[in-house]
Amino acid sequence: MMPSEDIKTGAESACLLKVTGLHRSYSMARSSLWRKPEPLQALRGVSFTLKAGQSLGVVGESGSGKSTLARLVMALDTPTAGTVQLKGRDLHRMSSHELRSARRDFQMVFQDPYASLDPRMTVERIVAEPLCTLEQPPAREAQRSQVQTVLSQVGLRAQDADKYPHEFSGGQRQRIAIARALITRPQLIVADEPVSALDVSVQAQVLNLMQQLQRELGLSYLFISHDLAVVQHVCDEVIVLYQGQIVERGTPQKLFSAPEHPYTQALVKAAPRLPAQYR
C-alpha cells in the first residue's frame, strides 16, 4: 500500500506547501486534417504536502514531469486542474500583485550555473536582483550589506560581490545562485537539478551547504533530480514520478533498500553512489 499523502507527519511541523490533484496537459500540433491529436499529459493527478523545515525529493527520468511540476509550484505555468497552496493560499488564484508579494517566500535554484547567471552583471547585481521585485526594495547601502551577508552564508567572500561570473568555478557559481535564492529570506526553495552540471566532489560540497543552510535558516526544499543518490543525501522523503504520475513514495532509505514499483527498481539499479569521503 502506498504511504499516506502527507510527506511529513510530525505534529510540530506546519504544512508549508500543499499540492492537490495537479494536472497539466499541452495541446499538440495537428498532424492530420482528419484527426485531432491527443493532448500531451505532462502531469496527472499529482498530490503531496511538504512540512516547514523539511526536504522532499522528486525523482524521475527526463519526460517524467519533474520540470513541469517545478514550474507549476513556482507559478511560472498554469495547471490544467488542481491547486498549489503555499501557507494555505492558492498561488494560481492570486492577483499579479498578490503573487509578486508572495514570491519573496519561495525562490528557485536552476540546473546550470553557467547559464543561469548573466555574464554582464556583477555578483552583487545578480544576487540583489530579487530584491528589486519587492514592493519596498532596500536602499543601495542596505542592499549591498544584505548581498555581502548572504555571500558569507554560502561560503563566499564579501569582496566577491564586485566580480563577474566568469571569475568563478562551477561550484562557486552555484553558490552564487543559492545566494540569489536566499536574498529575500524565503521559506521554500525549489531546486531543479541543482548539482547535475557539477562533478561528484563539487556536488557533495553544494549538497552539504544546502543542508547546513536548511539547519541554520529553517528552509524547506522541493528538490528535483533524476538521481536517487543525490536525493538520498539531502531529502527526508521522496516521490517517484513516471509518465506524470506518482508511482511510489517513501523515505530514501526505504526506496533504496526495498523499491516496490518496477520503475523505482530500475532507477535504484542505475543510481551511482556518492563516494563515502564526500558524504
N, C-alpha and C positions, 0 to 999 in steps of 0.2 A: 504494500500500500504506500502511496506517495505521502511524504510528510506534510504536515499542516502548511497552509498557505502562508502563515506568519513565519518569516525567516528568523526572527528572534522572539523568544517567549518571556524574557525577563521582565517582571512587572515594573522594575525600576527604570526600564528604558522606554522612553516615549517614542511613538511612531513618528518618524520624520517624513518618509516617502511611502506613499501607497499607490500602487499601480493596479488597476482593476479592469479586467476584460479588454485588454488593449488589442485592437485590430488595426492593421494598416495595409491597404491594398493600393495598387497602382494600375492605371489603365495602360494597356499595351497597344502598340501601333497596329493598325488594321493590316493584316497580311492577305486579305481576300475581299473582293467586293461582296461576297455572299455570306461570309461567316464572320461574326463579331468575335474578336479574340477574348478569351477569358482574362480577367484581371489577375495581376500577379499578387499573391497573398504573401506579403513580407512578414507580417506578424498575425498570429491567430489566437486570440484569447489569452494573452499573457497577463498573469496576476502575481503580485508579490508585495511584501512590505519590507521596509528597511528601518531598523531602530536607530535612534540617535547614538552616535559614537561607535557604530559597528560598520563592517565591510561586507558587501555582497558581491560575489563574483558572478559574471555572466560569461559562459564559455560556449564555444561552437566554432565550426569552420566558417570560411568565407561563404556568404549567402545564407547563413542561418538566421539572420535578422538582428544581429548584435548592434550594428551601427544604426539601423533604423530605430531600435529601442533607445539608443543613446540620444538621437536627435529628438525623439518624442519627449523624453524626460527633460531635455534641455529646452523644450518648447521652440525648437527650430523647425519643426514639422508638425502637421496637424493629424491626429488619429482619425481613421475611418469610423471607429467606435471605441468606447472605453474612456477611462479617466486617468489622469496623472495628478495626484494630490501631494503638495508639499506643505507640511504643517497644517493639514486639513483643508487647504484651498486648492481648487482645481486650476492648474496653470493654464489650461486651454479655454477656460471661461473668463479669464481676467481680461480687462481692457488693456490696451497697449501701455497706458500709464501705470496701471497696477503691476503689469508684468515687468516693466522696466524697474520699478521699485523692488520687486521681489527678486530680481536677478542677483542682487548682492548676496543672497543666501545660497545660491548654487552656481558653481563655476565648472569649467571643463579643462582638462589637460588632454591635448591631442597626441596622436601617434608619432608624428615625425617632427623631432625638434629642429630639423633643418628647414622644414617648410612652414612651420607654424610661427616663426619669428621673422618679422620684417627686417631684412638686412640693412635697410636705410635708416633704421631707428636705433637710438641708443638703448641700452638695457633699461635705463630709467624711464624712458618714454614707453617702452614695451610693457614693463611691469605696472606702470601707473595707468595704462590705458583704461582698465575697467573703472577706475575712479572717475573718469570723465563722463561716464554714463549715469552717475549718481545725481539725484536732484540737487544736492548741495555739495559739489566737489570741494575737496580741501584746498586751501591756499597753497601757493607754489612751495613755500618752505616746509609746510606741514606735509605736503605730498612727497617731497624729497626725503624727509625724515621717515615716512612710512615705507618708502621703497627701500631705504637702507636697512630698516629693521627687518623687513621680510626677506631681503637678500641674506642677512645674517642667519635667519631661521633655516634657510635651505643650504647653508654651508658655503656661501659666497661672501666676498668682502664688500664693504660699503663703497670702496673706490671702483668696484666693477660696474657701478651704475653708469659711469661715463664711457664705457666701452661699447663695442658693436658685436653682434652675434658671431661674426666670423673669427673673433678672437678667442672663442671658447670651443672646447671639445663637445662631442655629442652628449655626454652625461651632464656636463655643465649647462649646456643649452636646455636640457630637460629640467634642470633645477631652476633655470630662469622661468621656464613655462609654469612650473609649480608655484614659483613666487608670484607670477601674474595671477594665477588662480586664487592665491591666498590673500591678495591685497585688500579685498573687500570684506575679509573675515567671514567667509561662507560657512555654512553648516554642512553642506553636501558638495562633494567633488565627484564629477563624472569623469573617470579616467578611461579613455578609449585607446586600448593597446599602448599604454604609455612607455613601455620598455621594449617593444618588439623591434625597434630600429637600433637597439644598443647591443653591444656584445655582452657575454654572460656575466663577467665580473662587474661591469658597469650596471647591468640590470639589477644585480643584488644590492649595490650601493644605493640606487634610486629607490628600490623597494624598501630597504631598511629606513631610508629617510622618510618615506611616506608613512611608515608605521610609527616612527618617532614623532612626526608631526601630528598624527592621529592621537597619540597619547597626550601630547602637550596641549593640543588645541581642541580636543573633543570632536574631531572631524568624523563624518561618515563618508564612505566611499562606495560608489557603484563602479566596480572595476571590470571593464570589458576586456576579454582576452580570448585568444584561440588556444592558449597554453595552460593546461591544468597545473603544471608545475609552478607557474607564476602565481596563480590564484591560491594555490596551497600555501605559498609563502606569506600571503597578505590577508586572505579573506577568512571570515568566520563561517560563512555559508556560501554555497554555490548553486546556481541554477544552470542547467544544460539546455541550450536552445538547439533545436533541429527542425529545419524547414518552418521556422516561425513559431514553433510551439515549445513549451517547456516539457521535456520528456523525463527529467529526473532532477531532484534537488536534495541537498543534504550538506553535511559538513565535508570539507575537503578530505578529511581522513576516511570518512565513510565511502566517498566516491572513489578514492584511490584504492582502498582495500577491498571493497565489495560493490563495484558498479553493477547495477541491475539492467539498465537498458543497453541493447547491443551497440548503440551509437556511443554511449558513455564508455563502454568497454573498449571500443576502437580508439577513442581519444586517450584513454589511460595508457593503452598499449603503445601509442605513438608519442606520448609525452616524454620529453627529456627531463632529467633531474638536475636541479641546481647543485653544483659541487658543494660538498659539505663545508669547505672553508669559506664559502660566500653566504651561507645561511644565517 
